[in-house]
Amino acid sequence: MGRLTVLALRGVIVALLTGSVFVQAVMVPLLGRDLDEADTELAYPPAAFLVTVILGIVTAQVVLVCVWRLVTMVRRGTVFSHAAFRYVHIVIGAFVAAALLMFTLGVLLAPGEAVAPGVVLLIGGAVMAILGVALIVLVLRMLLAQAVARDVEATRMRAELAEVI
């Protein structure tokens, strides 16, 4: 991975992390105020919505930090090691947690007339999309496992060849 690519990806990660902290610090309190003042008939208290949104943002932040660590490992040439699996597992878990949180949001919005049924259906589609991303990362994890096994085998064969020579 080239130096320019790493720098560009890190810039995107920093921008996304900064934006997510801004949303947590500024936008979520404003959302809470709007939910308190709104005349909508929500079946659940506004705090349930806010906690779900905040936890969803945290899952995104966790994914970004893990991607940062994986990019660092790529840059150092150590990504084909067992240490990379820890970050990949955390990313998979974060995507599954995000899907559960999105499903929770759908459940919170479903009862009553406050939100159109189509919105809840769209949230259900988003849940499926997030679970799809988790499955894609799981497949990529399997590819990483194969690459690590090949790297270990290549290292062993190089060592045997060096003994022969």
C-alpha positions as CSV (number, residue, x, y, z in Angstrom):
1,M,0.0,0.0,0.0
2,G,1.5,3.3,-1.1
3,R,2.3,6.1,1.3
4,L,-0.1,8.5,-0.5
5,T,-2.9,5.9,-0.2
6,V,-2.3,5.5,3.6
7,L,-2.2,9.2,4.1
8,A,-5.5,9.7,2.2
9,L,-7.2,6.9,4.1
10,R,-6.0,8.3,7.4
11,G,-7.3,11.7,6.4
12,V,-10.7,10.2,5.7
13,I,-10.7,8.3,9.0
14,V,-9.7,11.5,10.9
15,A,-12.5,13.5,9.2
16,L,-15.1,10.8,10.0
17,L,-14.0,10.5,13.6
18,T,-14.1,14.3,14.0
19,G,-17.5,14.4,12.4
20,S,-18.8,11.6,14.7
21,V,-17.5,13.4,17.8
22,F,-19.3,16.5,16.6
23,V,-22.5,14.6,16.1
24,Q,-22.2,13.1,19.6
25,A,-21.4,16.5,21.2
26,V,-23.7,18.8,19.3
27,M,-26.3,17.0,17.2
28,V,-27.4,14.4,19.7
29,P,-28.3,16.9,22.4
30,L,-30.2,18.9,19.8
31,L,-32.0,15.8,18.8
32,G,-32.9,15.2,22.4
33,R,-34.2,18.7,22.8
34,D,-36.3,18.3,19.6
35,L,-37.7,14.9,20.8
36,D,-38.7,16.5,24.1
37,E,-40.4,19.4,22.4
38,A,-42.1,17.5,19.6
39,D,-45.8,16.7,19.8
40,T,-45.3,13.3,18.3
41,E,-46.7,10.4,20.2
42,L,-43.7,8.2,20.6
43,A,-44.3,4.9,22.4
44,Y,-40.9,5.0,24.2
45,P,-39.2,7.8,26.0
46,P,-36.7,10.0,24.1
47,A,-33.8,8.7,26.1
48,A,-34.2,5.3,24.5
49,F,-33.8,6.8,21.1
50,L,-30.8,8.9,22.2
51,V,-29.0,5.9,23.8
52,T,-29.5,3.9,20.6
53,V,-28.1,6.7,18.4
54,I,-25.1,7.3,20.7
55,L,-24.3,3.6,20.8
56,G,-24.6,3.4,17.0
57,I,-22.1,6.3,16.6
58,V,-19.8,4.5,19.0
59,T,-19.9,1.3,16.9
60,A,-18.9,3.4,13.9
61,Q,-16.0,4.9,15.8
62,V,-14.8,1.5,16.9
63,V,-14.7,0.4,13.3
64,L,-12.8,3.5,12.3
65,V,-10.1,2.9,15.0
66,C,-9.7,-0.7,14.0
67,V,-9.3,0.2,10.4
68,W,-6.7,2.7,11.4
69,R,-4.8,0.0,13.3
70,L,-5.1,-2.4,10.3
71,V,-3.8,0.3,7.9
72,T,-0.9,0.8,10.2
73,M,-0.2,-2.9,10.1
74,V,-0.4,-2.9,6.3
75,R,2.1,0.0,6.2
76,R,4.5,-1.9,8.5
77,G,4.1,-5.1,6.6
78,T,2.7,-7.0,9.6
79,V,-0.9,-7.4,8.6
80,F,-0.4,-11.1,7.7
81,S,-0.1,-12.0,11.3
82,H,-2.4,-13.3,14.0
83,A,-2.5,-9.9,15.6
84,A,-4.6,-8.6,12.8
85,F,-7.4,-11.0,13.6
86,R,-8.2,-9.1,16.9
87,Y,-9.1,-6.0,14.9
88,V,-11.0,-7.9,12.3
89,H,-13.0,-9.7,15.0
90,I,-13.8,-6.3,16.6
91,V,-15.0,-4.9,13.3
92,I,-17.3,-7.9,12.7
93,G,-18.7,-7.5,16.3
94,A,-19.2,-3.8,15.8
95,F,-21.1,-4.3,12.6
96,V,-23.3,-6.9,14.2
97,A,-23.9,-4.5,17.2
98,A,-24.7,-1.8,14.7
99,A,-27.3,-4.0,13.0
100,L,-28.8,-4.8,16.4
101,L,-29.0,-1.2,17.3
102,M,-30.6,-0.3,14.0
103,F,-33.1,-3.1,14.6
104,T,-33.7,-1.6,18.1
105,L,-34.4,1.8,16.5
106,G,-36.9,0.2,14.2
107,V,-38.6,-1.4,17.1
108,L,-38.7,1.9,19.0
109,L,-40.2,3.7,16.0
110,A,-42.7,1.0,14.9
111,P,-45.6,1.4,17.4
112,G,-47.9,4.3,17.1
113,E,-48.5,6.9,14.3
114,A,-45.3,9.0,14.9
115,V,-43.4,7.4,12.0
116,A,-44.7,6.1,8.7
117,P,-44.5,2.3,8.3
118,G,-42.3,2.9,5.2
119,V,-39.6,4.4,7.4
120,V,-39.6,1.3,9.7
121,L,-39.3,-0.8,6.5
122,L,-36.3,1.2,5.4
123,I,-34.7,0.7,8.7
124,G,-35.3,-3.0,8.3
125,G,-33.5,-2.8,5.0
126,A,-30.6,-1.0,6.6
127,V,-30.4,-3.8,9.2
128,M,-30.0,-6.3,6.4
129,A,-27.4,-4.2,4.6
130,I,-25.3,-3.8,7.8
131,L,-25.5,-7.6,8.4
132,G,-24.4,-8.0,4.8
133,V,-21.3,-5.9,5.5
134,A,-20.6,-8.0,8.6
135,L,-20.7,-11.1,6.4
136,I,-18.4,-9.5,3.8
137,V,-15.9,-8.7,6.5
138,L,-16.2,-12.3,7.7
139,V,-15.3,-13.5,4.2
140,L,-12.4,-11.1,4.2
141,R,-11.3,-12.5,7.5
142,M,-11.3,-16.0,6.0
143,L,-9.1,-14.6,3.2
144,L,-6.8,-13.1,5.8
145,A,-6.6,-16.5,7.5
146,Q,-5.5,-18.1,4.3
147,A,-2.9,-15.4,3.6
148,V,-1.5,-15.8,7.1
149,A,-1.3,-19.6,6.6
150,R,0.5,-19.1,3.3
151,D,2.9,-16.6,4.8
152,V,3.7,-19.0,7.6
153,E,4.3,-21.8,5.1
154,A,6.5,-19.6,2.9
155,T,8.6,-18.6,5.9
156,R,9.0,-22.2,6.9
157,M,10.0,-23.2,3.3
158,R,12.5,-20.3,3.2
159,A,14.1,-21.5,6.4
160,E,14.3,-25.1,5.1
161,L,15.9,-23.8,1.8
162,A,18.4,-21.7,3.8
163,E,19.4,-24.8,5.7
164,V,19.9,-26.8,2.5
165,I,22.0,-24.0,0.9
